[in-house]
Amino acid sequence: MKLCDIHIRDPYILLDGGKYYLYGTRFNGEKGTYPQESEGTDVYVSEDLEDFSQPIPIFRRDDSFWGTHHFWAPEVHKFGGKFYMFVTVASKTRNRGVQILVSDTPDGTFMPVINDAVTPSEWECLDGTLYVEDGIPYMVFCHEWSQIGDGEMCLIELSEDLSKAVSEPATLFKASDPSWATGFTDTGDKYVTDGPFFYTNSQGRLLMIWSSIADGKYVEAVSYSESGIKGPWKHYDELLYKEDGGHGMLFESKDGQLMFTMHYPNTNDLERPVIVKVKEQNGTIVIE
């Protein structure tokens, strides 16, 4: 199948063993319904970023699993010789949180590292991503605007086996901090943090791409830190993408080209993954 035929949100691409593995928030096939009740995750496999396999199920919940729905924004990282999936899950009796699963292969069956979210149980959280600095694994995730109004980008240190948090969460910044942040309600008092992803540029500056709302549209932004994952974090005034698409990530193609994927548009039933070339310019990332 072609990329334009794949109906997912929050695309994430892993290149491993000469193949591209595409993950994302899956739908249930019902037109007009957001994927609230999805029960697992799939992967699409490609050798050229043009032709992809049919969706391959890689995790489905059973009655013993704590989460019952969502399974949003799965992303897979290779760490310690295994493949770890970070995915947002909720249940009817517990807050939304980030679950970590593990597999020996990127398209294999994933199993929970432990049957629990690693984010604080009293928080509404989503969109966890892995970043390793000086050999220490960290997870950056979003503390939901729906609970606190002004969404936060937060950091926790993980144990060596990625089974649990070994630090209290620290706030890196708030969604309202950038100059372009406008909020998204009539009163402008709700600010979104979505989809963090990290990239170190050629000068050694750590960049974070993430999504929010500006002027009523879903956008992709770039922030940066000169001193590693703990910041302080600053924000570029210019957006990476501002035409109602986002929740993206960066990866290198087989030939070393830096690529960016996101879903576009941010409209239910219409969103599809798109892939474009990007480059470094003045320290940040821009679309070619």
Secondary structure, DSSP 8 states (H G I E B T S, - for coil): -BGGG---EEEEEEEETTEEEEEEE---S-TT--STT--EEEEEEESSSSBB---EEEEE--TTSS--EEEEEEEEEEETTEEEEEEEEE-SSS--EEEEEEESSTTS--EEEEEEESS-TTS-EEEEEEEEETTEEEEEEEE-HHHHSB-EEEEEEB-TTSSSB-S--EEEEETT-STT---SSTT---B--EEEEEEE-TTS-EEEEEEEEETTEEEEEEEEESS-TT--EEE-SS-SB-SS-EEEEEEE-TTS-EEEEEEES-STTT-EEEEEEEEEETTEEEE-
